[in-house]
Every structure is written in C-alpha cells, then in structure tokens.
C-alpha cells in the first residue's frame, strides 16, 4: 500500500484537517509527550530553493521528535547532473523514512510522490505552499476559535501562498478576498479549484483589484513579498505595479477591529507592509512562523509515525 503524501492541502479531507489541527495543538502544548515518537527515523530535506523557516522548522521538528533531518541542497543531489526524479525517489525510499521537497517546478514534487514508496511533503513549489497555509489557518484558529463565517483578505501577488490559502479557506468555513494588481492575479486553475470548494462549503471567493474592498470586514489581512524567489529581475517593475497595495494602518482600519495581520515571511517593511503593521499589536507573524514547526511535527507524526488523526 502506497504511503500517504501531502502535495496540496486539497489532499486532506475535512476530517483529517480537523484531526491534524487537534494533533498540532497537542504537539504544541505537550512537546515531551512526543519527544521520541520518530526515534531512529530520517527525513530527507531536498532544497532547490533556500529557506530559513522551512529548513529550521523541519530540522528542529525532526530532532524534537527523536529523528533526524538530512539537508540535501542542489549541490548534494545528482538531479542537477541528469539523474531522474524517479531514480532519486526510489533510491531515497531505500534510505530514509520520508522526503520533504522545496522546489521550483510543482511537477517535481508530484513526481517524487509518484515514484517514492515513502511519504513526500511539499515544502513549497512555484504553485503551492501547503505547510504555510496549514500554519496560517492553525494560527487563526488559535486566535479566533471557530473560523466559520469569517473572512480572510489577501493583498498582493497572486502566488503559491495565495493558491494554498484559497483552496484551504473553504475547508475551514472562511470566505477569502484576494486583491492584486491587474496582471498579477492568482492562476485561474487554482481559482477554479478554490471556487469549486467554496460552492461545496457555502463560502465565497472574491478576486478584485481593490485592496480596500478586499479588506473590508476581514478578520485577518495577509500579504507576501511582491517579488518571490526567482523573480528578482522583476523587482523594479513589480514595485511600480504594486503601488497602492501596501498593508498599512489605513488599510488595516478597514478590517474588523479585532483583525490580525499575517505574513509568511520574510517581509520587506516599507514595501508590501508598513513597519507599523508588521510590528504592531495586530501582527501575529511570529506566532505564525512558530506554528510552521508545530503543524509540520504533527504532519510528520501522522505520515511517518503512524499517529492517528
């Protein structure tokens, strides 16, 4: 029987998502209870894209569970010298108990999961960022409790982060409004996936070019960098295109009084968010970053440790 993997949040059933959040809460509040659950197990950490939070949260998480994370950069693998993803997946399946991959092409992670006999976790691709979305909505659940009927506003680039947020929002009963400049909207493929989920859940997906309309009545306001890794040559062009899309105090004032600010980090204060908001009382960006580790530990316990949800 093939091992379960997590390539998209859509891979989870609503029941599994609830169970994963419950397990995350236990892992966070009772870390000693799970201290040796993955003793003797190893997780291969494939990084085509560098990262602070993804590497440290997975390595520290594996250590805290009694296991070991093995960092593998592009220089450490034979993929760059022509070895196929199929061969890499099958070889790693003989050595380790799971694979986390952070890649450019989404198909690379899909192929790893197809050919590996062990669990594969998507640590980020150009299309999706499921671990981030899980941490984001877990953080909102900590803040608000029941999320049903609340609204998340995303202001900025229609990238991999917002794709995962759009897919997951209906799964927790939230509406989501996405405001982007013209030409930077989310991929229509993922908008349609999200809208299909929203129809089933009875929630709303809104795509707009108006940040104020998106933020109006929101319980959470989210943004991300305007130029992601691999888009550095577009940075100047994007600065011009995204003028008026900074999340500042004026924009936050359009949200509900109890609204919180989220950002997947790293953030550029003075570009996509003002320092006043990023470091202000409504910001939950560091809780969110911490929760990456807790939710990933829960994922590892479930996929690699046999923990039930």
Residue frames relative to the residue before (quaternion, step in Angstrom):
aa qw qx qy qz dx dy dz
X 1.0000 0.0000 0.0000 0.0000 0.00 0.00 0.00
X 0.4362 -0.7248 0.4711 0.2498 3.59 -0.75 1.07
X 0.5120 -0.6574 0.4635 0.3014 3.55 -1.03 0.84
X 0.5056 -0.6217 0.5018 0.3256 3.57 -1.18 0.57
X 0.1155 -0.7636 0.6317 0.0676 3.55 -1.17 0.69
X 0.2583 -0.7246 0.6026 0.2124 3.55 -1.32 0.11
X 0.0212 -0.8074 0.5877 -0.0480 3.55 -0.30 1.32
X 0.7761 0.0434 -0.0003 0.6291 3.57 1.15 -0.71
X 0.5806 -0.5579 0.4395 0.3982 3.59 -1.16 0.44
X 0.5717 0.5989 -0.3729 0.4189 3.59 1.21 -0.46
X 0.5459 0.6121 -0.3981 0.4109 3.61 1.26 -0.21
X 0.6577 0.5071 -0.2955 0.4722 3.58 1.27 -0.40
X 0.3746 -0.6672 0.5868 0.2650 3.55 -1.13 0.67
X 0.6477 -0.5075 0.3678 0.4332 3.63 -1.15 0.32
X 0.6368 0.5257 -0.3275 0.4592 3.57 1.05 -0.73
X 0.6537 0.5024 -0.3098 0.4737 3.58 0.99 -0.83
X 0.6304 0.5322 -0.3353 0.4549 3.58 1.00 -0.77
X 0.6505 0.4978 -0.3175 0.4777 3.59 0.93 -0.86
X 0.6662 0.5040 -0.2995 0.4610 3.56 0.96 -0.86
X 0.6393 0.5248 -0.3226 0.4602 3.57 1.03 -0.79
X 0.6582 0.4925 -0.3122 0.4762 3.59 0.96 -0.79
X 0.6323 0.5170 -0.3336 0.4707 3.59 1.03 -0.73
X 0.6527 0.4964 -0.3079 0.4825 3.59 0.99 -0.83
X 0.6187 0.5406 -0.3421 0.4560 3.61 1.01 -0.79
X 0.6520 0.5137 -0.3183 0.4578 3.59 0.93 -0.85
X 0.6613 0.4911 -0.3091 0.4754 3.60 1.01 -0.77
X 0.6313 0.5324 -0.3230 0.4623 3.58 0.99 -0.85
X 0.6802 0.4974 -0.2845 0.4571 3.57 0.96 -0.88
X 0.7518 0.4091 -0.2181 0.4689 3.58 0.90 -0.92
X 0.7913 0.2092 -0.1067 0.5645 3.60 1.16 -0.56
X 0.0275 -0.8583 0.5114 0.0319 3.64 0.68 1.00
X 0.6292 0.5601 -0.3467 0.4124 3.62 1.00 -0.74
X 0.5787 0.6048 -0.3661 0.4065 3.58 1.15 -0.61
X 0.7738 0.3347 -0.1580 0.5141 3.58 1.10 -0.69
X 0.2959 0.8347 -0.4415 0.1442 3.56 1.35 0.10
X 0.8223 0.2032 -0.0975 0.5226 3.63 0.93 -0.76
X 0.3057 0.8036 -0.4735 0.1912 3.59 1.23 0.32
X 0.7635 0.2956 -0.1870 0.5429 3.62 1.10 -0.58
X 0.1874 0.8094 -0.5300 0.1699 3.57 1.14 0.63
X 0.8198 0.2186 -0.1871 0.4952 3.57 -0.88 1.00
X 0.6342 0.5268 -0.3357 0.4556 3.60 1.26 0.00
X 0.2118 -0.7846 0.5766 0.0846 3.54 -1.16 0.72
X 0.1759 -0.7599 0.6196 0.0877 3.54 -1.16 0.74
X 0.2914 -0.7361 0.5858 0.1735 3.58 -0.75 1.06
X 0.1547 -0.7954 0.5845 0.0432 3.58 -0.80 1.07
X 0.0963 -0.8231 0.5597 0.0044 3.57 -0.15 1.33
X 0.0190 -0.8150 0.5776 -0.0420 3.57 -0.64 1.16
X 0.0957 -0.7444 0.6601 0.0300 3.54 -0.56 1.22
X 0.7254 0.2648 -0.1730 0.6114 3.58 1.28 -0.55
X 0.4270 -0.7002 0.5062 0.2668 3.59 -0.89 0.89
X 0.0234 0.7988 -0.6001 0.0351 3.58 -1.22 0.43
X 0.3996 -0.6738 0.5639 0.2614 3.55 -1.16 0.67
X 0.7642 0.4198 -0.2231 0.4358 3.55 0.50 -1.24
X 0.6728 0.5023 -0.3253 0.4349 3.61 0.84 -0.88
X 0.6831 0.4775 -0.3051 0.4607 3.60 0.84 -0.90
X 0.7201 0.4536 -0.2784 0.4453 3.59 0.68 -1.03
X 0.6685 0.5103 -0.3209 0.4356 3.59 0.91 -0.84
X 0.6812 0.4591 -0.2990 0.4856 3.61 0.98 -0.74
X 0.6656 0.4919 -0.3235 0.4587 3.61 0.89 -0.83
X 0.6788 0.4719 -0.2923 0.4807 3.59 0.88 -0.92
X 0.6344 0.5423 -0.3284 0.4422 3.57 1.01 -0.80
X 0.6568 0.4940 -0.3100 0.4779 3.59 0.92 -0.88
X 0.6402 0.5225 -0.3258 0.4593 3.60 0.95 -0.85
X 0.6855 0.4954 -0.2883 0.4491 3.58 0.89 -0.94
X 0.6826 0.4465 -0.2784 0.5071 3.58 1.22 -0.46
X 0.6110 -0.5951 0.3336 0.4015 3.58 1.28 0.14
X 0.6341 0.5348 -0.3256 0.4537 3.57 1.29 0.02
X 0.4475 -0.6788 0.5239 0.2540 3.53 -1.33 -0.25
X 0.2229 -0.7455 0.6131 0.1362 3.56 -1.07 0.83
X 0.1819 -0.7894 0.5815 0.0751 3.57 -0.87 0.98
X 0.2556 -0.7983 0.5305 0.1261 3.59 -0.29 1.28
X 0.0098 -0.7921 0.6085 -0.0476 3.57 -0.82 1.07
X 0.1518 -0.7867 0.5938 0.0733 3.57 -0.39 1.21
X 0.7175 -0.4193 0.3205 0.4546 3.55 -1.29 0.04
X 0.6451 0.5240 -0.3145 0.4587 3.58 1.16 -0.62
X 0.6776 0.5052 -0.2874 0.4506 3.57 1.20 -0.48
X 0.6987 0.4420 -0.2527 0.5026 3.57 1.24 -0.32
X 0.4836 -0.6624 0.4946 0.2875 3.54 -1.28 0.40
X 0.3809 0.7356 -0.4848 0.2807 3.61 1.27 0.04
X 0.6803 0.5050 -0.2881 0.4463 3.56 0.99 -0.85
X 0.7037 0.4157 -0.2565 0.5159 3.58 1.27 -0.27
X 0.7352 -0.4785 0.2229 0.4251 3.55 1.18 0.51
X 0.4651 0.6475 -0.4839 0.3609 3.62 1.17 0.03
X 0.4688 -0.6971 0.4650 0.2795 3.57 -0.92 0.85
X 0.5953 -0.5457 0.4445 0.3877 3.55 -1.25 0.43
X 0.5976 0.5707 -0.3541 0.4379 3.58 1.05 -0.72
X 0.6857 0.4695 -0.2915 0.4738 3.60 0.85 -0.93
X 0.6397 0.5291 -0.3243 0.4535 3.58 0.97 -0.87
X 0.6650 0.5106 -0.3017 0.4540 3.59 0.90 -0.93
X 0.6993 0.4747 -0.2803 0.4550 3.56 0.89 -0.90
X 0.6381 0.5074 -0.3320 0.4744 3.59 1.05 -0.70
X 0.6687 0.4959 -0.3088 0.4599 3.59 0.85 -0.94
X 0.6062 0.5709 -0.3496 0.4294 3.59 1.09 -0.67
X 0.6553 0.5003 -0.3048 0.4768 3.61 1.22 -0.49
X 0.7302 0.4539 -0.2210 0.4605 3.58 1.23 -0.50
X 0.8203 0.1956 -0.0388 0.5361 3.56 0.88 -0.99
X 0.5393 -0.6577 0.4464 0.2781 3.55 -1.34 0.21
X 0.7973 0.0186 -0.0170 0.6030 3.58 1.27 -0.16
X 0.2332 -0.7503 0.6040 0.1336 3.54 -1.31 0.40
X 0.0844 -0.7244 0.6802 0.0736 3.55 -1.09 0.84
X 0.0375 -0.8207 0.5701 -0.0079 3.59 -0.77 0.97
X 0.0916 -0.7603 0.6428 0.0218 3.54 -0.99 0.98
X 0.0863 0.8431 -0.5064 0.1591 3.53 -0.11 1.37
X 0.5572 -0.5445 0.4858 0.3963 3.53 -1.35 0.03
X 0.7835 0.3187 -0.1718 0.5050 3.62 0.43 -1.20
X 0.4605 -0.6914 0.4868 0.2700 3.56 -0.80 1.04
X 0.6161 0.5777 -0.3494 0.4058 3.58 1.00 -0.76
X 0.5683 0.5995 -0.3888 0.4080 3.60 1.11 -0.55
X 0.6908 0.4545 -0.2813 0.4869 3.59 0.92 -0.87
X 0.5991 0.5485 -0.3498 0.4667 3.58 1.07 -0.72
X 0.6871 0.4794 -0.2827 0.4671 3.58 0.91 -0.91
X 0.5998 0.5508 -0.3599 0.4553 3.59 1.02 -0.71
X 0.6829 0.4834 -0.2840 0.4682 3.57 0.91 -0.94
X 0.6342 0.5408 -0.3355 0.4390 3.59 1.05 -0.72
X 0.7872 0.3583 -0.1740 0.4708 3.59 0.85 -0.94
X 0.6086 0.5408 -0.3675 0.4495 3.62 1.18 -0.33
X 0.3347 -0.7227 0.5647 0.2162 3.55 -1.18 0.56
X 0.6485 0.4616 -0.2932 0.5295 3.57 1.37 0.10
X 0.6566 -0.5197 0.3491 0.4206 3.64 -1.17 0.34
X 0.1367 -0.7547 0.6376 0.0722 3.56 -1.14 0.78
X 0.1409 -0.7829 0.6041 0.0480 3.56 -0.91 1.00
X 0.3659 -0.7144 0.5590 0.2079 3.55 -0.89 0.99
X 0.1709 -0.8088 0.5587 0.0672 3.57 -0.49 1.23
X 0.7148 -0.3097 0.1533 0.6080 3.56 1.41 -0.03
X 0.0312 0.7335 -0.6790 -0.0066 3.51 -1.21 0.75
X 0.6857 -0.4489 0.3484 0.4549 3.57 -1.25 0.01
X 0.6942 0.4777 -0.2712 0.4651 3.61 1.19 -0.45
X 0.8444 0.0735 0.0525 0.5280 3.57 0.79 -1.04
X 0.0897 -0.7633 0.6367 0.0620 3.55 -1.31 0.48
X 0.0777 -0.8719 0.4809 0.0497 3.61 0.57 1.14
X 0.6426 0.5267 -0.3479 0.4343 3.62 0.93 -0.77
X 0.6248 0.5307 -0.3358 0.4638 3.57 1.08 -0.69
X 0.6635 0.5037 -0.3109 0.4577 3.58 0.88 -0.90
X 0.6233 0.5329 -0.3388 0.4611 3.59 1.01 -0.77
X 0.6676 0.4865 -0.2986 0.4781 3.59 0.94 -0.88
X 0.6328 0.5506 -0.3290 0.4338 3.59 1.01 -0.82
X 0.7405 0.4088 -0.2436 0.4746 3.57 0.74 -1.01
X 0.5740 0.5436 -0.3863 0.4752 3.60 1.16 -0.45
X 0.6344 0.5259 -0.3212 0.4667 3.59 1.01 -0.83
X 0.6594 0.4936 -0.3094 0.4752 3.59 0.94 -0.84
X 0.6278 0.5281 -0.3350 0.4634 3.58 1.05 -0.72
X 0.6203 0.5259 -0.3379 0.4737 3.59 1.06 -0.70
X 0.6928 0.4896 -0.2782 0.4505 3.58 0.94 -0.89
X 0.8375 0.2551 -0.0731 0.4778 3.57 0.73 -1.14
X 0.4279 -0.6587 0.5077 0.3540 3.61 1.12 -0.42
X 0.8227 -0.0243 0.0630 0.5645 3.56 -0.60 -1.13
X 0.2518 -0.7968 0.5362 0.1190 3.59 -0.79 1.04
X 0.4194 0.7418 -0.4480 0.2706 3.58 1.26 -0.21
X 0.8369 0.1996 -0.1704 0.4803 3.54 -0.86 1.03
X 0.5642 0.5858 -0.3987 0.4237 3.58 1.24 -0.04
X 0.3489 -0.7418 0.5432 0.1813 3.56 -1.28 0.37
X 0.1842 -0.7389 0.6406 0.0988 3.53 -1.10 0.88
X 0.1415 -0.7738 0.6123 0.0789 3.57 -0.93 0.92
X 0.0964 -0.7684 0.6310 0.0461 3.55 -0.94 0.94
X 0.0697 -0.8001 0.5957 -0.0124 3.57 -0.81 1.08
X 0.6404 0.5324 -0.3726 0.4095 3.59 -0.62 1.06
X 0.8134 -0.2601 0.2098 0.4761 3.54 -1.16 -0.73
X 0.4069 -0.7124 0.5191 0.2398 3.59 -0.98 0.85
X 0.1937 0.8467 -0.4607 0.1825 3.55 0.59 1.20
X 0.7960 -0.3001 0.2266 0.4743 3.57 -1.31 -0.33
X 0.6242 0.5458 -0.3450 0.4398 3.60 1.02 -0.75
X 0.7114 0.4437 -0.2827 0.4659 3.58 0.76 -0.98
X 0.5586 0.5799 -0.4033 0.4347 3.63 1.09 -0.52
X 0.7025 0.4506 -0.2741 0.4779 3.59 0.86 -0.94
X 0.6213 0.5346 -0.3443 0.4579 3.60 1.04 -0.71
X 0.6578 0.5159 -0.3136 0.4503 3.59 0.93 -0.88
X 0.6671 0.4981 -0.3081 0.4603 3.58 0.95 -0.85
X 0.7363 0.4550 -0.2401 0.4395 3.57 0.94 -0.90
X 0.5408 0.6552 -0.4078 0.3345 3.61 1.05 -0.65
X 0.6882 0.4577 -0.3158 0.4660 3.66 0.78 -0.83
X 0.6019 0.5857 -0.3571 0.4088 3.59 1.11 -0.60
X 0.7397 0.3316 -0.2113 0.5462 3.59 1.19 -0.51
X 0.5932 -0.6240 0.3460 0.3728 3.59 1.27 0.26
X 0.5386 0.6316 -0.4037 0.3847 3.60 1.19 0.35
X 0.4058 -0.6243 0.6023 0.2876 3.52 -1.31 0.51
X 0.0827 -0.7803 0.6139 0.0859 3.57 -1.21 0.41
X 0.1133 -0.7616 0.6365 0.0456 3.54 -1.03 0.93
X 0.1343 -0.8015 0.5824 0.0199 3.55 -0.79 1.10
X 0.0803 -0.7955 0.6005 0.0138 3.58 -0.72 1.11
X 0.0953 0.7865 -0.6010 0.1057 3.57 -0.70 1.13
X 0.5415 -0.5633 0.4801 0.3987 3.60 -1.20 0.31
X 0.6308 -0.5267 0.4042 0.4016 3.56 -1.21 0.47
X 0.7730 0.3080 -0.2595 0.4901 3.53 -0.89 1.00
X 0.7292 0.3751 -0.2239 0.5267 3.59 1.27 -0.18
X 0.2949 0.7831 -0.4948 0.2343 3.56 1.22 0.50
X 0.6228 -0.5162 0.4145 0.4171 3.61 -1.23 0.31
X 0.6328 -0.5277 0.4118 0.3894 3.56 -1.25 0.50
X 0.5061 -0.6794 0.4371 0.3021 3.62 -0.75 1.01
X 0.5710 0.5892 -0.3872 0.4206 3.61 1.10 -0.59
X 0.7315 0.4112 -0.2403 0.4880 3.58 0.89 -0.92
X 0.5610 0.5639 -0.3915 0.4626 3.59 1.16 -0.45
X 0.6754 0.4896 -0.2937 0.4668 3.59 0.92 -0.90
X 0.6108 0.5327 -0.3477 0.4714 3.60 1.03 -0.74
X 0.6770 0.4972 -0.2871 0.4605 3.54 0.91 -0.97
X 0.6639 0.5073 -0.3088 0.4544 3.58 0.95 -0.87
X 0.6097 0.5341 -0.3541 0.4665 3.58 1.06 -0.67
X 0.6669 0.4880 -0.2977 0.4781 3.58 0.98 -0.81
X 0.6409 0.5319 -0.3210 0.4508 3.57 1.05 -0.75
X 0.6136 0.5376 -0.3458 0.4635 3.59 1.03 -0.77
X 0.6770 0.4965 -0.2877 0.4607 3.56 0.92 -0.93
X 0.7405 0.4184 -0.2193 0.4780 3.57 1.02 -0.87
X 0.4279 -0.7061 0.4614 0.3248 3.59 1.23 -0.34
X 0.5208 0.6073 -0.4282 0.4202 3.58 1.12 0.70
X 0.4511 -0.6984 0.4973 0.2479 3.59 -1.31 0.11
X 0.1304 -0.7310 0.6641 0.0870 3.52 -1.24 0.71
X 0.0141 -0.8054 0.5920 -0.0247 3.58 -0.69 1.09
X 0.1030 -0.7579 0.6422 0.0512 3.56 -0.97 0.92
X 0.0846 0.8145 -0.5605 0.1239 3.56 -0.62 1.13
X 0.4078 -0.6796 0.5423 0.2787 3.54 -1.32 0.17
X 0.6262 0.5502 -0.3031 0.4619 3.57 1.35 0.07
X 0.3269 -0.7766 0.5004 0.1988 3.64 -0.27 1.18
X 0.6390 0.5388 -0.3365 0.4338 3.60 0.98 -0.80
X 0.6549 0.4987 -0.3116 0.4747 3.58 0.95 -0.84
X 0.6497 0.5217 -0.3250 0.4474 3.58 0.97 -0.79
X 0.7233 0.4602 -0.2455 0.4526 3.59 0.88 -0.95
X 0.5167 0.6733 -0.4113 0.3326 3.59 1.13 -0.56
X 0.8549 0.1004 -0.1055 0.4980 3.57 -0.75 1.11
X 0.4658 0.7018 -0.4362 0.3168 3.61 1.23 0.16
X 0.4013 -0.6897 0.5531 0.2396 3.54 -1.23 0.63
X 0.7847 0.1030 -0.0596 0.6084 3.57 1.24 -0.42
X 0.1536 -0.7624 0.6245 0.0723 3.54 -1.09 0.82
X 0.0991 -0.8214 0.5607 -0.0342 3.54 -0.69 1.19
X 0.0785 0.7733 -0.6291 0.0040 3.55 -1.13 0.64
X 0.2042 -0.7451 0.6236 0.1198 3.54 -1.37 0.20
X 0.6824 -0.4524 0.3505 0.4548 3.58 -1.25 0.19
X 0.5062 -0.6718 0.4585 0.2869 3.56 -1.12 0.67
X 0.7589 0.1969 -0.1385 0.6050 3.60 1.19 -0.50
X 0.2355 -0.7989 0.5422 0.1106 3.56 -0.39 1.25
X 0.7100 -0.4280 0.3286 0.4525 3.56 -1.32 0.14
X 0.7526 0.3134 -0.2651 0.5148 3.55 -0.80 1.05
X 0.7052 0.4146 -0.2583 0.5138 3.60 1.31 -0.16
X 0.2628 0.8175 -0.4849 0.1657 3.57 1.26 0.31
X 0.6577 0.5222 -0.3189 0.4395 3.59 1.02 -0.72
X 0.6636 0.4805 -0.2992 0.4890 3.59 1.28 -0.22
X 0.3880 0.7836 -0.4445 0.1945 3.59 1.29 -0.21
X 0.6857 0.4843 -0.2996 0.4534 3.60 0.82 -0.92
X 0.6456 0.5154 -0.3070 0.4726 3.57 0.98 -0.87
X 0.6766 0.4975 -0.2904 0.4587 3.57 0.98 -0.86
X 0.5839 0.5715 -0.3756 0.4376 3.60 1.05 -0.65
X 0.6723 0.4792 -0.2891 0.4845 3.57 1.00 -0.81
X 0.6787 0.5137 -0.2945 0.4345 3.58 0.88 -0.96
X 0.7482 0.4114 -0.2123 0.4752 3.57 1.04 -0.81
X 0.3163 0.7419 -0.5250 0.2719 3.60 1.21 0.28
X 0.7712 0.2956 -0.2428 0.5088 3.58 -0.81 1.02
X 0.6672 0.4957 -0.3007 0.4676 3.60 1.28 -0.05
X 0.3896 0.7050 -0.5022 0.3147 3.61 1.18 0.32
X 0.3386 -0.6938 0.5915 0.2327 3.57 -1.05 0.76
X 0.0941 0.7890 -0.5958 0.1168 3.55 -0.38 1.28
X 0.7554 -0.3874 0.2584 0.4610 3.56 -1.29 -0.01
X 0.6275 0.5411 -0.3419 0.4434 3.60 1.00 -0.74
X 0.6793 0.4689 -0.2973 0.4799 3.58 0.92 -0.87
X 0.6393 0.5266 -0.3307 0.4524 3.61 0.95 -0.80
X 0.6155 0.5700 -0.3510 0.4159 3.59 1.09 -0.64
X 0.6070 0.5540 -0.3552 0.4454 3.61 1.23 -0.30
X 0.5995 0.5483 -0.3537 0.4636 3.57 1.28 -0.31
X 0.6902 -0.4309 0.3509 0.4635 3.58 -1.28 -0.02
X 0.6303 -0.5597 0.3664 0.3939 3.63 -1.09 0.57
X 0.7274 0.4236 -0.2413 0.4829 3.60 1.07 -0.71
X 0.3627 0.7734 -0.4635 0.2354 3.58 1.30 0.08
X 0.2452 -0.7492 0.5990 0.1407 3.53 -1.22 0.64
X 0.3666 -0.7078 0.5618 0.2215 3.54 -1.29 0.46
X 0.0831 -0.7942 0.6018 0.0131 3.56 -0.98 0.95
X 0.0512 0.7573 -0.6492 0.0494 3.55 -1.22 0.64
X 0.4412 -0.7250 0.4623 0.2568 3.60 -0.84 0.93
X 0.3421 -0.7640 0.4722 0.2761 3.59 1.30 -0.32
X 0.5153 -0.1599 -0.8417 -0.0215 1.54 -2.19 1.23
X 0.2636 -0.7673 0.5594 0.1698 3.58 -1.12 0.60
X 0.3051 -0.7251 0.5943 0.1671 3.51 -1.24 0.64
X 0.2541 -0.7842 0.5501 0.1332 3.55 -0.12 1.29
X 0.7571 0.3163 -0.2692 0.5043 3.53 -0.85 1.01
X 0.6749 0.3885 -0.2993 0.5514 3.58 1.30 0.00
X 0.8414 0.0989 -0.0569 0.5282 3.62 -0.08 -1.21
X 0.7879 0.1073 -0.0733 0.6019 3.60 1.23 -0.35
X 0.4419 -0.6660 0.5259 0.2907 3.56 -1.10 0.66
X 0.6006 -0.5548 0.4306 0.3822 3.57 -1.20 0.52
X 0.5976 0.5903 -0.3519 0.4130 3.57 1.08 -0.76
X 0.7032 0.4272 -0.2572 0.5069 3.59 1.02 -0.78
X 0.6701 0.5206 -0.3150 0.4252 3.60 0.79 -0.98
X 0.7831 0.2985 -0.1476 0.5253 3.58 1.01 -0.81
X 0.5088 0.6874 -0.3901 0.3413 3.57 1.29 0.16
X 0.7435 -0.4467 0.2871 0.4064 3.54 -1.35 0.07
X 0.6664 0.5029 -0.3101 0.4548 3.60 1.16 -0.47
X 0.5560 0.6459 -0.3785 0.3611 3.57 1.24 -0.34
X 0.0762 -0.7799 0.6205 0.0293 3.55 -1.04 0.88
X 0.2742 0.8278 -0.4678 0.1438 3.58 1.23 0.38
X 0.7033 0.4497 -0.2918 0.4669 3.61 1.00 -0.65
X 0.5595 0.5442 -0.3837 0.4936 3.59 1.21 -0.44
X 0.6373 0.5454 -0.2926 0.4591 3.52 1.03 -0.95
X 0.6658 0.4931 -0.2961 0.4752 3.59 0.94 -0.92
X 0.6378 0.5180 -0.3262 0.4674 3.59 0.97 -0.81
X 0.6846 0.5133 -0.2932 0.4265 3.56 0.91 -0.92
X 0.4641 0.6364 -0.4616 0.4080 3.60 1.23 -0.19
X 0.6900 0.4811 -0.2928 0.4547 3.59 0.84 -0.93
X 0.6762 0.5057 -0.3120 0.4355 3.59 0.85 -0.89
X 0.6921 0.4626 -0.2922 0.4708 3.59 0.86 -0.91
X 0.6407 0.5105 -0.3268 0.4712 3.60 1.08 -0.64
X 0.6008 0.5341 -0.3562 0.4763 3.59 1.09 -0.63
X 0.6413 0.5100 -0.3242 0.4727 3.58 1.00 -0.80
X 0.6286 0.5315 -0.3249 0.4656 3.59 1.02 -0.82
X 0.6703 0.4996 -0.2959 0.4622 3.58 0.90 -0.94
X 0.6384 0.5261 -0.3222 0.4603 3.59 0.99 -0.81
X 0.6829 0.4804 -0.2779 0.4750 3.56 1.02 -0.83
X 0.7607 0.4085 -0.2195 0.4541 3.57 0.70 -1.07
X 0.7984 0.2942 -0.1386 0.5067 3.59 1.00 -0.80
X 0.7671 0.3993 -0.1945 0.4629 3.58 1.12 -0.59
X 0.5056 -0.6924 0.4036 0.3195 3.55 1.27 0.09
X 0.3682 0.7241 -0.5032 0.2948 3.58 1.21 0.34
X 0.3636 -0.7352 0.5278 0.2207 3.57 -0.90 0.89
X 0.3497 -0.7272 0.5536 0.2059 3.56 -1.19 0.61
